[in-house]
Amino acid sequence: KAKPLFVERRNTPPALFNEFAKLARTVKGALLLAVVGGKLSEGINFSDELGRTVVVVGLPYMNNQDIIIKEKMKFMRSEFGPNSDTEYYESKCMHAINQSIGRVIRHCNDYAAIVLIDLRYKSERILKDLPAWIQPRLYDANDLDDGIQHLQRFFRSMDNSIQK
């Protein structure tokens, strides 16, 4: 079924979230596309029906060509050793991902599907920085159909557990 679509842009007015929230709470629901680290990822919680799925496509690394980032990484290397710049760079990325994940599960009875789309999420380097509570629940889909079936099973199981 088609859902109303809302897209975060640089000049997104605050009213966009209010309109999204109103429609998300209906039976039909709504879809919001937002940017990791954008306005809508700061200080807004998407608990309950406001956020049943979060999809993170790629890894939101900072622009390493930005002069401020270059200087910060240079400083990290000189002060803390040869790998500290990479650790800093990756930790900022993972912090943004974990913050996005945390926006949708806000209390013990809340639930959401978290979909991470990028082969790099399979690497130990990235996996170790995901929250401990999510790691045993990770599912590596073989293909799109497998992923969709897994999501359908997840939401059916959540619907069943809530109705009991």
N, C-alpha and C positions, 0 to 999 in steps of 0.2 A: 504494500500500500504506500502511496506517495505521502511524504511528510513535508510540511513547510520547511524551507531551507533558509538559514540565517548564516551570513558570512561576516566574520570580523575583518575590518579593514583598518588602515592607519587612523582614519578619522571617524571611526565607529562611534555613534552617539550612545550614551548610557541607556537610552530607551530601548536599544536593540535587545539587551539582556532581559529587560522587563517583558518585552513582547515575546521573546523566546520562552521565558519561564511560564508565561500564561498559557501558551500553546503546548508546551512540553507536558504540562499537568493534565492535558485532555487525553481522552482515549486514543486519539490519532497520534499524539506526540509531535515532536519537532526535531530537526537536525541542526546542529550548530557547528560550523567549521571555524576553528580559531587557531591562532598561532602560539606555539610554545613560547612563553616569555612575552606574549602580547598583553594588551590591556585586560582581556578577559581571563588571563591566567593568574592575575594578581588580586588576591583578596576576595575572590568570589568562589564560594563552594557550590558544587553541583551535586548535592546529596539527593538521595531518593530518585524520583522520576526525572529530575533535572539532568542526571548523568548516569545512564545505565550502560553506556559503552564509551570508552575513550580509545581512540586510535592514534597512535604515534607513528608517523611515517618518517623513517630516517632517524638520524641522530642530530639534535639541534646544536651543533658545535658553533662556537663564536667564530666570527670572521678573523682568521689568523693573519690576514693581510692588513687589518686595521692597525694603525700606528700605535694606538694605546695598548692593544693586545700584544703586539710585537714587543713593546717596551716592557710590559708586565712579565712576559715569558722570559725575556732576556734577564730581567731582574731576578726572577725565580731561579734560573740556571746559575747565575753568579752567586746568589746568596745561599741556596739550598742544594745545589748539586745538579748533575747533568740530566737527570730524569724528572726533576721537580716541575719543569715547565710543562711536560706532557701530562703529568699527574694533575696539575692545576687545570689545564685545558680540558681534560676528560672529566674531572670532578665537577666543573661548572656545567658541562653538558648533562651529566647524570643527575645533578641537583635539579636541573630544569625538568628532566623526565620524571623524576620521583615526585616533584611538586605537582606536575600534571596528573600523575596517577593518584596522588593523595587528595586531589580536589573532588574525586567522585565517590570515595568511600569515606564517610564522615562519622559513622557510628556503628555499633555492633550488629544492628539489623539491616544495615545498608548493603547493597551489592552492586557490582558492575563488572562487565567484561572489559578487560584491558588487552588491547590488540597492539602488539609491537611489530611493525613491518620494516624489517631490514635484516639481511643476513648477519650483520655485525652483532645483533642481539644474541647470537649463538656463541660468541666468543667469551671465554672465561673472564677476560679483562672487563667486559661490559656486564656480564651476569653477576659478578661479585658485588657490583655497586647498586644492583636492584634491591629493593627492600627484602629483608629475610622472609617476611610473611608471604611474599608473592612467589618466591623461588620454587617451593614444592608444588605449586599450582600451575607452573608453566606448561604449556602444551605446544609442541612443535608440529604444526600442520604440514602434511605432505604436499598439499596443493590447495587451491582456493575452495574446491568442493569440500574437502576434508575440514578446512577451517570453518566454513559455513555450518556444516553438520555439527561440529563441536560447539559452536556458539548456540545453535538451536537446542542442543541437549542441555547446555548450561542454563539457558533461560527457561526451558521446561522444568528443570530441576528446581530452579529458584521459584517459579510460579507454584509448583507443588509444595515446596516447603513453607511458603507464605500462606497458602490456603489451609494448612493444617493447624 
